[in-house]
Amino acid sequence: MKRQRGMGIKWRMLIFILPVVVLALVIVTIVSASMAKKSIIDESDKFMQSELDANINDIDGKLESIRTTAEELSIFVGETYTGMNMSGYKRIFTAAVQANDLILGSGIWFEPQVYQGDARYANQDYVGPYWYKDGSEVVEDWEYSNAEYDYFSQEYYTNAKAMTTLNAVITDPYYDPSSGSVMASCSAPIFAGDGSYIGCITVDMSLDSITTLVSGIKVGKGGVANMLASDGTYIYTQDAAKVENGANISAETGGIGSIAGQLTSSDAGEAEYKDATGVIEVFYGAVPEVNWKLMILMPQAEIYEPVTNMTRISTVICIIAVILCIILIFILATSIAKAIIGVNLFAKELAAGNFTTDKLNSRRRDEIGEMSSALDEMYNSNSQIISNISSEANNVNDASSTLSAMSEELSAEFAKIKENMAAVNDAMMSTGAATEEVSASVQEVNDSVQGLAAETAETEKKVKEITARALEIERRNQAAHDSAIAVTDQRRAELTAANEKAKVVSEISTLADAIASIASQIDLLSLNASIEAARAGEAGRGFAVVASEINNLATETNTAVEQIKKTIDSVQGAFADLSAGSNKLLDFVTDTVTPDYENFVAVGRQYGEDAELFGELATRIQDMTANIGNSMQEVNDAVASIAESTQETASHSADVTSSVDSVAEAVDSVAGLATDQQNTASILTEIVSHFKLH
């Protein structure tokens, strides 16, 4: 019964493969988008942090220059307030104000009745000069040095007075309507030499360069920067009205005001808020010491824009990939189905016994191609086997007829063999007598060989004694040679060490030169001292005696140094002679004694080698005599074996005759088997006739 055909392979591949491909592409798209988003967030965080760090460092550098100026002025005033007049301070402070574009002015604010450097202001309660820029000039102002202003009660003064160590502090900035810019003040305490507080230094600065720097920070298309004071007051924002009005971020409701608490309470981090344009990401960091917050505001949509674009592109690519997969699967399935149908038809023809059909000859290199090649090979091999069976069946028939004829001929030949075996038996009896005579001759030769072996053993013993003596001579000479080499190396090392130690003499010579130089200087000093003592007259007489004694000591030192140098030269000459003599002795041992020892060792070695050669010759002779004895014994054994074999041959000839009779019976059985093979060949010929062959 023919089976009902199911779904084709093309549709099976589409149904099973396509969903997997679609699912894989969707997963890849989702994972890629997720990883891209994470990567972009990480890179964005790093970029924003680096941008914040760079600008915060720039701002901190500007503020640090102000703090450094205030501290340096404080130290200067603390060291000079008792002796420098006000004109001197004016020059110093004018130079400081003009040296830094950020500085608007600077002042000194003394404690009551402390300043005594200028008689005009001595013992006054209020001494507070202030110098400020007025165009290209610096103007001195005493407007705030009075009881009405009372700078002692001002915040910058009270903060500085509360400090116990020198430290410049910058106050929170404020907006100055008259100049239209944001300003801040820096104050530093002044300490006297005994550590007491004597006043403070103030440096007022404009933050225009800092706000300009902040306004110039642009990130991407919509990223901008703001700056807050430590209490949340705006230093810079795009809305200039907030800066002019001193607006505080904490006062805002919604928008950026929703993260005011986080911005003012932490030094650095990230936050986000919503406004009319969407979600805004905020990256912020604090300027060291002043705790001003620099913020970069970035629209979240702009940050995630690459991820959105990539997701859209990936979706389009996935759709195109699915369409291409459908087309490729359909083409591939059609190709596979066509090849399988061809293989199926070919297999059906072979199953029907039709070996006249054409082979597949597939050019495919996949599994179907391998299956087609395997079927072609099966086709070739089975076709050949069936052809061989057909031809061999006829051959078996012919061979069986030939085998039957040969069986009859063998029966006749076995009868002749039986007669020949009887003649062989008689010849064996004659061979026995000859073997007895050969055995007697072999025994005489064997006795002579035994005597030669005894003489050879004695010779080998003497050779071993000679070899032992030669080895002893070689060992002693080698030991003497090694001892001479070791002693030479040891003495050469000791000589080298002695020469190194002798270099100390050169160092002593150098020290002697140094002592001589010092003595010359002492001599010169004593001469100068004598001249000065002579000028002093009676008062310098005692000093002249000391100078004379120092001069005598320098002279004696020079004499001793000269004697040391002569001694050093003698010692160095002696060392040189000793070193040369030792080197000659070591060279004699190396160049003359050592080669002689090497010759003695070589002679002893040659002596031993000659003895070994004689021993080898004796051993060879002994081995040869043993071989001769063994050979003669083998000859004797062979003769005995021949005798035994002769007897056995005679007894076996009867067995051969009996075996010939048995073989004749087997030949008769073979003739019966040949008849059976003829019948089998006829059956094979009938089976092969059912196959169709070329």
Buried (B, 14 or more C-beta within 10 A) or exposed (E): EEEEEEEEBBEEBBEEBBEEBBEEBBEBBEEBBEEBBEEBBEEBBEBBBEBBEEBBEBBBEBBBBBBBBBBBBBBBBBBBBEEBEBEEBBEBBBEBBBEBEBBBBBBBBBBEEBBBBBEEBEEBEBBBBBBBBEEEEBEBBBEBBEEEEEBBEBEBBEBBBEBEEBBBBBBBBBBEEEEEBBBBBBBBBBBBEEEEBBBBBBBBBBBBBBBEBBBEBEBEEBBBBBBBBBEBBBBBBEEEEBBEEEBBBBEBEEBBBBBBEBBBEEEBBBBBBEEEEEEBBBBBBBBBBBBBBBBBBBBBBBBBBBBEEBBEEBBEEBEEBBEEBBEEBBEBBEBBBEBBEBBEEBBEBBEEEEBEBEBBEBEBEEEBBEBBBEBBEEBEEBBEEBBEBBEBBEEBBEBBEEBBEEBEEBBEEBEEBBEEBEEEBEEBEEBBEEBEEBBEEBEEBBEEBEEBBEEBEEBBEEBEEBBEEBBEBBEEBBEBBEEBBEEBEEBBEEBEEEBEEBEEBEEBBEEBEEBBEEBBEBBEBBBEBBEEBEEEEEEBEEBBEEBBEBBEBBBEBBEBBEEBBEBBEEBBEEBEEBBEEBEEEBEEBBEEBBEEBBEBBEBBBEBBEEBBEBBEBBBEBBEBBEEBBEBBEEBBEBBBEBBEBBBEBBEBBEEBBEBBEEEBEEBEEEBEEBEEBBEEBEEBBEEBEEBEBE
